[in-house]
Amino acid sequence: MRVFAFSSLSALAVAVLGCGSNSIPSAPTASVPISGTQATPFPFNAGEGVLIGTEGFVSIVITNIGSQDMIVSGVTYTGDGAITLNPGVSVSTNSMATEPWDVPYNSALVVGLTCTPVVTHPEVQETYNGLVDIKSNASNLPDIQIYLQCVGVPPSTDGGA
């Protein structure tokens, strides 16, 4: 019975805490649902990798949850050449936007990257690493850095003789 009472109180506490003010931050504020650190980079096709000779894609979506426009002054990629900033950068409200990107409230900056593993050793996995750096006027995250990793997986062989 104590466990049930504790669970009910926990649910009530969560409900009460969740009922706070629904105010929107006045300054531009970035919301980034993914992370990729140097120790734990964000993967292309997690757990499976990208088959050598094909392409893998990653989209980084950064939403402005502040009432003022978030101005993104730069998006850069550095790292291994198998990863490219392609298809590139767009804003959810205007796919034709150019740098600097103006991201209004409740809109998103979308950064698209492609990994195309190359064959250097046909039967060996290749690992590619890179870093996306996004600079903006967001009050909480003016410099977002997301590390990426792409594992190029060789095609399987049946081994039939």
C-alpha positions in Angstrom: 0.0 0.0 0.0 2.9 2.4 0.7 4.2 1.9 -2.8 0.8 2.8 -4.3 0.5 5.9 -2.1 4.1 6.9 -3.0 3.3 6.4 -6.7 0.2 8.5 -6.4 2.0 11.3 -4.6 4.7 11.2 -7.2 2.2 11.5 -10.0 0.5 14.4 -8.1 3.8 16.1 -7.6 4.7 15.8 -11.2 1.2 17.1 -12.2 1.5 20.1 -9.9 5.1 20.9 -11.0 4.0 20.6 -14.6 1.2 23.2 -14.0 3.6 26.1 -13.7 3.5 29.2 -15.8 3.4 28.7 -19.5 5.4 31.8 -20.1 7.6 32.1 -23.2 11.1 33.2 -22.6 11.5 36.8 -23.8 15.0 36.3 -25.2 15.8 33.9 -28.2 16.1 30.5 -26.6 17.4 27.3 -28.4 15.9 23.9 -27.8 18.1 21.1 -29.1 16.6 17.6 -28.6 19.9 15.8 -29.5 23.4 15.9 -28.2 26.7 14.6 -29.4 29.7 15.0 -27.2 33.3 14.2 -28.0 33.0 11.1 -25.7 29.6 10.1 -27.1 29.1 11.5 -30.6 25.7 11.5 -32.2 25.5 8.5 -34.6 24.4 8.2 -38.2 22.0 5.3 -38.3 22.5 4.3 -34.6 23.5 0.7 -34.0 23.7 -0.2 -37.6 26.1 2.2 -39.3 26.0 3.2 -42.9 26.6 0.6 -45.6 29.7 1.4 -47.7 28.6 2.7 -51.1 25.4 4.2 -49.7 24.5 7.5 -47.9 23.3 8.1 -44.4 21.6 11.2 -43.3 21.3 13.2 -40.0 19.1 16.2 -39.3 19.8 18.5 -36.4 16.7 20.5 -35.6 17.1 23.5 -33.3 13.8 25.2 -32.3 13.5 28.7 -31.1 11.3 28.7 -28.0 11.9 32.4 -27.2 9.6 35.2 -28.3 12.4 37.1 -30.0 13.9 35.9 -33.3 16.9 33.7 -33.0 19.6 34.9 -35.4 22.0 32.1 -36.4 25.2 33.7 -37.7 27.0 30.6 -38.7 26.9 26.9 -39.2 30.1 25.1 -39.9 31.3 21.5 -40.2 34.8 20.3 -39.6 36.0 16.7 -39.6 36.4 13.7 -41.9 35.5 14.2 -45.6 33.0 11.3 -45.7 30.6 13.6 -43.7 29.4 16.7 -45.5 27.1 19.6 -44.7 24.6 18.4 -47.3 21.7 19.1 -47.9 22.7 22.0 -45.7 20.8 24.6 -43.6 17.2 25.7 -43.8 14.6 27.3 -41.6 11.3 25.6 -41.2 9.4 28.8 -42.1 11.6 29.6 -45.2 13.6 26.9 -47.0 15.2 29.5 -49.1 16.7 31.4 -46.2 20.4 32.3 -46.3 23.0 33.2 -43.7 22.4 34.8 -41.3 19.3 32.7 -40.7 16.4 34.3 -38.9 14.5 31.8 -36.8 11.2 33.2 -35.4 9.4 31.9 -32.3 8.4 28.3 -32.6 10.3 27.8 -35.8 13.3 25.6 -36.4 16.7 25.7 -38.0 17.4 22.4 -39.7 21.0 21.3 -40.4 21.2 18.4 -42.7 24.3 16.2 -43.0 25.2 13.3 -45.2 27.7 10.5 -44.6 29.0 8.6 -47.6 31.5 5.9 -46.4 34.3 5.2 -48.9 36.0 1.9 -49.5 39.5 2.0 -48.2 39.6 -1.6 -46.9 36.6 -3.5 -48.3 36.0 -5.8 -45.4 36.8 -3.4 -42.5 34.5 -0.9 -40.8 35.6 2.6 -41.2 34.8 5.3 -38.6 34.3 9.0 -39.5 34.1 11.8 -37.0 33.1 15.4 -37.3 31.8 18.5 -35.4 28.9 20.8 -36.3 29.3 24.3 -34.7 26.2 26.5 -34.7 26.5 30.1 -33.5 23.5 32.3 -32.7 22.1 34.9 -30.3 20.3 32.3 -28.3 20.4 33.3 -24.6 20.9 29.8 -23.4 23.1 28.2 -26.1 24.9 30.8 -28.2 27.5 28.2 -29.4 26.0 24.7 -30.0 28.6 22.0 -30.7 27.4 18.6 -31.8 29.9 15.8 -32.4 28.9 13.3 -35.0 30.1 9.8 -35.9 29.5 7.7 -38.9 30.5 4.0 -39.0 30.9 2.7 -42.6 29.9 -0.9 -42.6 31.2 -3.2 -45.4 28.6 -5.2 -47.4 28.0 -8.7 -45.9 29.3 -11.7 -47.7 27.5 -15.0 -47.7 30.7 -16.9 -47.6 29.2 -19.6 -49.9 31.8 -21.6 -51.8 
